[in-house]
């Protein structure tokens, strides 16, 4: 059966009289579940003392860069231009929200947590609306949110500072909801709402387009076959609104975006398209079965076989499955978090089966439902709050699949954190205060050699922003998808007066360099700073892992 025929036969305009009506009490279970998980994320955030690193730090710093642009008062035209071009690779909506909060409340670590809570709550609400619109069932919508929130990948990604995957997922769910709403009630108002949702989604992360282009195309083809000119016009309007939003960012940034992609593609290994597709698809699927947990995977497979009314979620299914195809043909790093909206589809289908178990009123089936809920809660608590502040219950790790999830992410994974990190002094405040004691509040570059999860240029730059310091942490590392390069000119070296060296650490160099030349350049500069009389040690500090942090400056510095 062709997909357009399936679209015609599965979802027709619903009987409005059968839509859920009545008091707001029907929304209470959904509101309770959403509030519960947002509250647990708030509790986790209050316990966590992680300093954002790598991608998280980069995204947060983009938000602070927007604040600097706004506060520079360069005139309306220049301000708008700089805000649009704040990032040539990522669309900027999340940066704008973060900047607005910082402008309103000031720079503070607790302010930077607010976007995390907002986007998580929005994603839960959007999934609820999408499931309710698709199945016309409040209970399925509530279960969908609960199942999705209990996936390990959900609470792993949602706790990372400023990653774009949760915002993108929430906006994709919102756009799919408005798409489903228009499909059921074809009005100009709903078409405009769909266009607005598409535009904001495209501005959250550009890869969101991959989840939405196929459902929109199939809807248009279906209406064209029906010769419904008005419906086709509505979809054109929706696409035009969304396209205008995206074009406002894409056109000014196209040249820089193209150069960035070309540079990264040049270091990737060329593969035949079929080999690339099969390899990426295998990575996404194998990772997916782990990060939604073994039980979650089995529940989804059972739902594919036994759940009723699966066709009602066809718009969601088409969106995520086509995006899986598109992601698999990209010569990129296949991380499952890029496919996070797929988990909304698995959660919705799983929820339909769980509701069937509940409504069967058979004690054995309801008992099974209780066992699944208990397992989900155990997994959540164990991965969220152990090994700190709660100890690991080692005897239950392997039987419940916890050890498999930990092994996949790595015990020390921090870009997608599970458990909160206790407060530890890794020298950030000491570095900033020591430099200030030497030069006051003057602006100065500071090169940091290490790139560990505790100490790197991005994390130090973030802490400097919180201190309102003018210190500019930099690094001569240059990121690419194949690893780091390390290169600098004499002018760059002369410009930099301060250096941070990490000694007696097995991870001092951080992540891998791409070439032997990059490693050699790194080693030579380390040796120069350590031995040449042009450089002198200003101070040192012992770190929690036993390594030593050295602050060095040039002796010809004035």
C-alpha positions as CSV (number, residue, x, y, z in Angstrom):
1,X,0.0,0.0,0.0
2,X,1.4,3.4,-0.9
3,X,2.0,5.9,1.8
4,X,-0.4,8.4,0.4
5,X,-3.1,5.8,0.2
6,X,-2.4,4.9,3.8
7,X,-2.7,8.6,4.7
8,X,-6.1,8.7,3.0
9,X,-7.5,5.6,4.7
10,X,-6.2,5.9,8.2
11,X,-6.9,9.4,9.5
12,X,-10.0,11.1,8.4
13,X,-11.6,14.2,9.8
14,X,-12.6,13.2,13.3
15,X,-16.1,13.4,14.7
16,X,-15.8,16.6,16.7
17,X,-18.6,15.4,19.0
18,X,-16.4,12.5,20.1
19,X,-13.5,14.7,21.0
20,X,-12.6,14.8,24.7
21,X,-14.6,17.5,26.3
22,X,-15.7,18.4,29.8
23,X,-13.9,19.8,32.8
24,X,-10.2,20.3,33.0
25,X,-10.0,17.3,35.3
26,X,-9.4,15.1,32.3
27,X,-6.0,16.8,31.9
28,X,-4.9,16.3,35.6
29,X,-3.2,12.9,35.0
30,X,-1.1,14.3,32.2
31,X,-0.4,17.5,34.1
32,X,0.7,15.4,37.2
33,X,3.1,13.2,35.1
34,X,4.6,16.2,33.4
35,X,4.9,18.1,36.7
36,X,6.5,15.1,38.4
37,X,9.2,14.6,35.9
38,X,10.0,18.4,35.5
39,X,10.2,18.5,39.3
40,X,12.6,15.5,39.4
41,X,14.7,17.3,36.8
42,X,14.7,20.4,39.0
43,X,15.8,18.3,42.0
44,X,18.6,16.7,40.0
45,X,19.8,20.1,38.8
46,X,19.9,21.4,42.4
47,X,22.2,18.4,43.4
48,X,24.4,18.7,40.3
49,X,27.6,20.8,40.3
50,X,28.9,19.9,36.8
51,X,30.7,22.6,35.0
52,X,29.6,22.7,31.4
53,X,32.2,21.4,28.9
54,X,32.7,21.0,25.2
55,X,29.4,21.3,23.2
56,X,27.4,22.4,26.3
57,X,29.9,25.1,27.1
58,X,30.0,26.3,23.5
59,X,26.2,26.6,23.3
60,X,26.0,28.5,26.6
61,X,28.7,30.8,25.5
62,X,26.7,31.6,22.4
63,X,23.9,32.7,24.6
64,X,26.3,35.0,26.5
65,X,27.7,36.2,23.2
66,X,24.1,37.3,22.3
67,X,24.0,39.2,25.6
68,X,27.2,41.0,24.7
69,X,25.8,41.9,21.3
70,X,22.7,43.4,22.9
71,X,24.5,45.3,25.5
72,X,27.1,46.7,23.0
73,X,24.4,49.2,21.8
74,X,25.7,49.2,18.2
75,X,22.4,50.3,16.7
76,X,19.4,48.3,15.6
77,X,20.7,47.2,12.2
78,X,24.1,46.0,13.4
79,X,22.6,44.3,16.5
80,X,20.1,42.3,14.4
81,X,22.8,41.3,11.9
82,X,25.2,40.1,14.6
83,X,22.4,38.2,16.4
84,X,21.4,36.4,13.2
85,X,25.1,35.6,12.5
86,X,26.0,34.6,16.1
87,X,26.4,31.0,14.9
88,X,26.9,29.9,11.3
89,X,26.4,26.3,12.0
90,X,23.5,26.1,14.4
91,X,20.2,28.0,14.2
92,X,19.9,30.4,17.1
93,X,16.5,30.2,18.8
94,X,17.9,28.5,22.0
95,X,20.6,31.1,22.2
96,X,18.0,33.9,22.1
97,X,16.0,32.4,24.9
98,X,19.1,32.0,27.1
99,X,20.2,35.5,26.3
100,X,16.8,36.9,27.2
101,X,17.0,35.2,30.6
102,X,20.5,36.4,31.3
103,X,19.6,40.0,30.3
104,X,16.5,39.8,32.6
105,X,18.0,38.0,35.6
106,X,21.8,38.5,35.2
107,X,24.6,35.9,34.7
108,X,24.3,33.0,37.2
109,X,24.5,29.3,37.2
110,X,20.9,28.9,38.3
111,X,19.7,31.1,35.5
112,X,21.4,28.7,33.0
113,X,19.3,25.9,34.4
114,X,16.0,27.5,33.5
115,X,16.3,26.8,29.7
116,X,16.9,23.1,30.6
117,X,13.7,23.0,32.6
118,X,11.7,25.0,30.0
119,X,12.7,22.9,27.0
120,X,12.1,19.6,28.9
121,X,8.7,20.8,30.0
122,X,7.9,21.9,26.4
123,X,8.9,18.6,25.0
124,X,6.7,16.7,27.5
125,X,3.7,19.0,26.7
126,X,4.2,18.7,23.0
127,X,4.4,14.9,23.1
128,X,1.2,14.9,25.2
129,X,-0.6,17.1,22.6
130,X,0.7,15.0,19.7
131,X,-0.4,11.7,21.3
132,X,-3.8,13.1,22.3
133,X,-4.4,14.5,18.9
134,X,-3.3,11.3,17.1
135,X,-5.3,8.8,19.3
136,X,-8.0,11.1,20.7
137,X,-7.2,9.5,24.1
138,X,-6.1,11.3,27.2
139,X,-4.7,8.1,28.9
140,X,-2.5,7.2,25.9
141,X,-1.2,10.7,25.9
142,X,-0.4,10.5,29.6
143,X,1.3,7.1,29.2
144,X,3.3,8.4,26.2
145,X,4.9,11.1,28.3
146,X,5.6,8.7,31.2
147,X,7.3,6.1,28.9
148,X,9.3,8.8,27.1
149,X,10.5,10.3,30.4
150,X,11.6,6.9,31.7
151,X,13.9,6.2,28.8
152,X,17.6,6.4,29.9
153,X,18.4,8.5,26.8
154,X,15.8,11.0,27.7
155,X,17.1,11.8,31.1
156,X,20.7,11.5,29.9
157,X,20.3,14.1,27.2
158,X,17.9,16.4,29.1
159,X,20.4,16.9,31.9
160,X,23.2,18.1,29.7
161,X,23.6,21.9,29.7
162,X,22.3,23.6,26.6
163,X,22.5,20.7,24.1
164,X,20.1,21.3,21.2
165,X,18.6,17.8,21.0
166,X,15.9,18.2,23.7
167,X,14.8,21.7,22.3
168,X,14.8,20.2,18.7
169,X,12.8,17.2,19.9
170,X,10.2,19.3,21.7
171,X,9.8,21.5,18.7
172,X,9.5,18.6,16.3
173,X,6.8,17.1,18.5
174,X,5.1,20.5,18.4
175,X,5.3,20.8,14.7
176,X,4.0,17.2,14.2
177,X,1.1,18.0,16.6
178,X,0.1,21.1,14.5
179,X,0.5,19.0,11.4
180,X,-1.8,16.3,12.8
181,X,-4.2,19.1,13.9
182,X,-4.3,20.5,10.4
183,X,-4.8,17.1,8.9
184,X,-7.9,16.6,11.1
185,X,-9.2,20.1,10.9
186,X,-8.2,21.9,7.7
187,X,-8.5,25.6,8.4
188,X,-6.4,28.6,7.5
189,X,-5.9,29.2,11.2
190,X,-4.4,25.8,11.7
191,X,-2.3,26.2,8.6
192,X,-0.8,29.4,9.9
193,X,-0.2,27.7,13.3
194,X,1.6,24.9,11.5
195,X,3.7,27.4,9.5
196,X,4.7,29.2,12.8
197,X,5.6,25.9,14.5
198,X,7.7,24.9,11.5
199,X,9.6,28.2,11.4
200,X,10.4,28.1,15.1
201,X,11.4,24.4,14.9
202,X,13.8,25.1,12.0
203,X,15.3,27.9,14.1
204,X,15.9,25.5,17.0
205,X,18.2,23.1,15.1
206,X,18.5,22.9,11.3
207,X,18.3,19.1,11.2
208,X,14.7,19.3,12.4
209,X,13.9,19.8,8.7
210,X,14.7,16.1,8.2
211,X,11.8,15.1,10.5
212,X,9.2,17.3,8.9
213,X,9.8,17.5,5.2
214,X,8.4,14.0,4.3
215,X,5.1,14.3,6.3
216,X,4.5,17.7,4.7
217,X,5.3,16.4,1.2
218,X,3.0,13.4,1.6
219,X,0.1,15.5,2.9
220,X,0.6,17.8,-0.1
221,X,0.7,14.9,-2.6
222,X,-2.5,13.4,-1.0
223,X,-4.4,16.7,-1.3
224,X,-3.1,17.2,-4.8
225,X,-4.4,13.8,-5.8
226,X,-7.8,14.8,-4.3
227,X,-7.6,18.0,-6.3
228,X,-8.3,20.0,-3.2
229,X,-6.8,23.3,-4.2
230,X,-7.7,25.0,-0.9
231,X,-5.9,22.4,1.2
232,X,-2.8,22.5,-1.1
233,X,-2.8,26.3,-0.8
234,X,-2.9,26.0,3.0
235,X,0.1,23.6,3.0
236,X,2.0,26.0,0.7
237,X,1.3,28.8,3.1
238,X,2.6,26.7,6.0
239,X,5.7,25.7,4.1
240,X,6.3,29.3,3.1
241,X,6.0,30.7,6.6
242,X,8.4,28.0,7.9
243,X,10.8,28.6,5.0
244,X,10.9,32.3,5.6
245,X,11.9,31.8,9.2
246,X,14.7,29.4,8.1
247,X,15.8,31.6,5.2
248,X,16.3,34.6,7.6
249,X,19.1,32.6,9.3
250,X,20.3,30.4,6.4
251,X,20.9,33.1,3.7
252,X,23.2,35.4,5.8
253,X,25.1,32.3,7.2
254,X,25.3,30.2,4.0
255,X,28.9,31.0,3.0
256,X,30.3,30.3,6.5
257,X,28.1,27.2,7.0
258,X,29.3,25.8,3.6
259,X,33.0,26.4,4.5
260,X,32.6,24.7,7.9
261,X,30.9,21.7,6.5
262,X,33.5,21.4,3.6
263,X,36.4,21.6,6.1
264,X,34.9,18.8,8.2
265,X,33.9,16.6,5.3
266,X,37.4,16.9,3.9
267,X,38.8,15.0,6.9
268,X,36.2,12.3,6.9
269,X,36.9,8.9,5.3
270,X,35.0,8.6,1.9
271,X,32.7,5.6,1.9
272,X,30.4,4.1,-0.8
273,X,26.9,5.3,-0.1
274,X,25.5,1.9,0.6
275,X,28.3,1.1,3.1
276,X,27.8,4.5,4.8
277,X,24.0,4.0,5.0
278,X,24.3,0.4,6.4
279,X,26.9,1.4,8.9
280,X,25.1,4.5,10.2
281,X,21.7,2.7,10.3
282,X,23.2,-0.1,12.3
283,X,24.7,2.3,14.7
284,X,21.5,4.2,15.2
285,X,19.3,1.1,15.7
286,X,21.8,-0.8,17.9
287,X,22.2,2.3,20.1
288,X,18.5,2.8,20.2
289,X,17.8,-0.6,21.7
290,X,20.3,0.1,24.5
291,X,19.4,3.7,25.3
292,X,15.7,3.1,25.6
293,X,16.6,0.1,27.8
294,X,16.2,-3.6,26.9
295,X,12.7,-3.7,28.5
296,X,11.7,-0.5,26.6
297,X,12.8,-2.1,23.3
298,X,10.9,-5.3,24.0
299,X,7.8,-3.3,24.9
300,X,8.0,-1.3,21.6
301,X,8.5,-4.5,19.6
302,X,5.4,-6.0,21.3
303,X,3.5,-2.8,20.6
304,X,4.3,-3.1,16.9
305,X,2.7,-6.6,16.9
306,X,-0.2,-6.3,19.3
307,X,-1.1,-2.6,19.7
308,X,-4.3,-1.5,18.1
309,X,-4.8,1.7,16.0
310,X,-1.1,2.0,15.1
311,X,-2.0,3.7,11.9
312,X,-3.3,6.7,13.8
313,X,0.3,7.8,14.4
314,X,1.3,7.6,10.7
315,X,2.4,11.3,10.5
316,X,4.8,10.7,13.4
317,X,5.9,7.4,11.9
318,X,6.7,8.9,8.5
319,X,8.5,11.8,10.1
320,X,10.9,9.8,12.3
321,X,11.5,6.9,9.9
322,X,12.3,9.2,7.0
323,X,14.6,11.2,9.2
324,X,16.4,8.0,10.2
325,X,17.0,7.4,6.5
326,X,18.3,10.9,5.9
327,X,20.6,10.7,8.9
328,X,21.9,7.4,7.8
329,X,23.2,8.8,4.4
330,X,25.0,11.7,6.0
331,X,28.8,11.3,6.3
332,X,28.7,12.5,9.9
333,X,29.2,11.2,13.4
334,X,26.1,9.0,14.1
335,X,25.1,9.8,17.7
336,X,21.7,8.6,18.8
337,X,20.8,11.9,20.4
338,X,20.5,13.3,16.9
339,X,17.6,10.9,16.4
340,X,15.9,11.6,19.7
341,X,12.5,12.4,18.2
342,X,12.3,8.7,17.2
343,X,11.9,7.9,20.9
344,X,8.6,9.8,20.9
345,X,7.3,7.4,18.3
346,X,8.4,4.4,20.3
347,X,6.9,5.8,23.5
348,X,3.5,6.5,21.8
349,X,3.2,3.0,20.4
350,X,4.3,1.5,23.7
351,X,1.7,3.6,25.5
352,X,-1.1,2.3,23.3
353,X,-0.2,-1.3,24.4
354,X,0.1,-0.3,28.0
355,X,-3.3,1.3,28.0
356,X,-4.7,-1.9,26.4
357,X,-3.3,-3.8,29.3
358,X,-4.9,-1.5,31.8
359,X,-8.3,-1.4,30.1
360,X,-8.4,-5.2,29.8
361,X,-9.2,-5.3,33.5
362,X,-7.5,-8.7,33.7
363,X,-5.5,-9.0,36.9
364,X,-2.5,-10.7,35.2
365,X,-2.2,-8.0,32.6
366,X,-2.5,-5.2,35.1
367,X,0.1,-7.0,37.2
368,X,2.4,-7.0,34.2
369,X,1.7,-3.3,33.9
370,X,2.7,-2.8,37.5
371,X,5.9,-4.7,37.0
372,X,6.9,-2.6,34.0
373,X,6.2,0.6,35.9
374,X,8.3,-0.6,38.9
375,X,11.1,-1.5,36.6
376,X,11.0,1.9,34.9
377,X,11.0,3.7,38.2
378,X,14.0,1.6,39.5
379,X,15.9,2.3,36.3
380,X,15.2,6.0,36.6
381,X,16.3,6.3,40.2
382,X,19.3,4.0,39.8
383,X,20.7,5.9,36.8
384,X,19.7,9.3,38.1
385,X,21.0,9.3,41.6
386,X,23.7,6.6,41.8
387,X,26.7,6.3,42.4
388,X,26.0,9.7,43.9
389,X,24.2,10.6,46.2
390,X,23.0,7.0,46.4
391,X,25.3,4.0,46.3
392,X,25.1,1.5,43.4
393,X,23.3,-1.7,44.3
394,X,25.8,-3.9,42.4
395,X,23.8,-7.1,42.6
396,X,21.0,-5.6,40.6
397,X,23.0,-3.9,37.9
398,X,23.4,-6.7,35.4
399,X,19.9,-8.4,35.8
400,X,18.1,-5.1,35.2
401,X,20.2,-3.9,32.3
402,X,21.7,-1.0,34.2
403,X,25.3,-2.2,33.5
404,X,24.6,-2.3,29.8
405,X,23.4,1.3,29.7
406,X,26.3,2.4,31.8
407,X,28.7,0.6,29.6
408,X,27.2,2.2,26.5
409,X,27.5,5.7,27.8
410,X,30.7,5.2,29.8
411,X,31.0,5.5,33.5
412,X,32.6,9.0,33.2
413,X,30.4,10.3,30.5
414,X,29.6,13.9,31.1
415,X,28.3,15.3,27.8
416,X,25.1,13.3,28.6
417,X,25.2,13.0,32.4
418,X,23.0,10.6,34.3
419,X,23.8,11.2,38.0
420,X,24.6,14.6,39.5
421,X,28.2,15.5,40.3
422,X,29.2,16.6,43.8
423,X,30.9,19.9,44.2
424,X,34.7,19.7,43.5
425,X,37.4,22.4,43.1
426,X,39.1,22.0,39.7
427,X,40.9,25.3,39.9
428,X,38.6,27.5,37.8
429,X,38.0,30.1,40.5
430,X,41.7,30.0,41.5
431,X,42.9,30.6,38.0
432,X,40.6,33.6,37.5
433,X,41.4,35.2,40.9
434,X,45.2,34.6,40.5
435,X,45.2,36.4,37.1
436,X,43.1,39.2,38.5
437,X,45.6,39.7,41.4
438,X,48.3,40.2,38.8
439,X,46.7,42.4,36.3
440,X,43.4,43.6,37.8
441,X,40.3,43.4,35.7
442,X,42.1,44.0,32.4
443,X,41.2,41.9,29.3
444,X,43.8,39.2,28.6
445,X,44.0,36.0,26.7
446,X,44.8,32.8,28.6
447,X,45.8,29.6,26.7
448,X,44.7,26.3,28.3
449,X,46.4,23.2,27.2
450,X,44.2,20.5,28.8
451,X,40.9,19.4,27.3
452,X,39.6,17.1,30.0
453,X,36.0,16.9,31.1
454,X,37.0,18.8,34.3
455,X,39.3,21.4,32.8
456,X,39.2,22.9,29.3
457,X,38.9,26.2,27.5
458,X,35.1,26.1,27.2
459,X,34.5,25.4,30.8
460,X,36.9,28.0,32.0
461,X,35.4,30.6,29.6
462,X,31.9,29.8,31.0
463,X,33.1,30.3,34.6
464,X,34.8,33.5,33.6
465,X,31.4,34.7,32.3
466,X,29.7,33.9,35.6
467,X,32.4,36.0,37.4
468,X,32.0,38.8,34.9
469,X,35.7,38.5,34.2
470,X,37.4,39.9,31.1
471,X,39.8,36.9,30.9
472,X,39.6,35.2,27.5
473,X,40.4,31.5,27.8
474,X,41.5,30.2,24.4
475,X,43.1,27.1,22.9
476,X,45.1,26.4,19.8
477,X,43.1,23.2,19.3
478,X,40.9,23.2,16.2
479,X,38.0,20.7,16.3
480,X,37.0,18.5,13.4
481,X,34.9,15.3,13.3
482,X,38.1,13.3,12.8
483,X,39.9,14.7,15.8
484,X,41.8,17.8,16.9
485,X,44.4,19.8,15.0
486,X,46.8,21.9,17.0
487,X,48.5,24.8,15.2
488,X,49.4,28.4,15.9
489,X,51.4,31.2,14.4
490,X,54.2,33.2,16.1
491,X,51.9,36.2,16.2
492,X,49.2,34.2,18.1
493,X,51.8,32.9,20.5
494,X,53.2,36.4,21.2
495,X,49.6,37.6,21.7
496,X,48.9,35.1,24.4
497,X,50.6,36.0,27.8
498,X,49.1,33.4,30.1
499,X,49.2,29.6,29.9
500,X,47.6,26.9,32.0
501,X,49.4,23.5,32.2
502,X,48.0,20.3,33.7
503,X,50.7,18.1,35.2
504,X,50.7,14.5,36.5
505,X,47.4,13.7,34.7
506,X,46.9,10.7,32.4
507,X,44.2,12.8,30.6
508,X,46.2,16.1,30.4
509,X,46.0,16.3,26.6
510,X,42.3,15.5,26.6
511,X,40.8,14.0,23.5
512,X,42.7,12.6,20.5
513,X,44.6,14.7,18.0
514,X,43.8,14.0,14.4
515,X,47.4,13.8,13.1
516,X,50.9,13.1,14.5
517,X,51.8,16.6,13.5
518,X,49.1,18.0,15.8
519,X,50.4,15.9,18.7
520,X,54.0,17.1,18.0
521,X,53.0,20.7,17.9
522,X,51.2,20.3,21.2
523,X,54.2,18.5,22.9
524,X,56.6,21.2,21.6
525,X,54.6,24.1,23.0
526,X,54.2,22.3,26.3
527,X,58.0,21.8,26.5
528,X,58.6,25.5,25.5
529,X,56.4,26.8,28.2
530,X,57.9,24.5,30.8
531,X,61.6,25.0,30.0
532,X,62.1,28.3,28.2
533,X,63.2,31.3,30.4
534,X,60.7,33.5,28.6
535,X,58.0,31.8,30.7
536,X,57.7,31.8,34.5
537,X,55.5,29.9,36.9
538,X,53.0,32.2,38.8
539,X,51.4,29.5,41.0
540,X,50.2,25.9,41.2
541,X,47.2,24.1,42.7
542,X,46.6,20.5,43.6
543,X,43.4,19.0,42.0
544,X,41.1,16.3,43.4
545,X,42.5,13.6,41.1
546,X,46.1,14.3,42.3
547,X,47.2,16.2,39.3
548,X,48.7,19.7,39.5
549,X,47.5,22.8,37.8
550,X,50.2,25.3,36.8
551,X,49.7,28.9,35.9
552,X,52.5,30.3,33.7
553,X,53.0,33.7,32.2
554,X,55.6,35.3,29.8
555,X,58.4,37.1,31.6
556,X,58.3,39.9,28.9
557,X,54.6,40.6,29.8
558,X,53.8,44.0,31.0
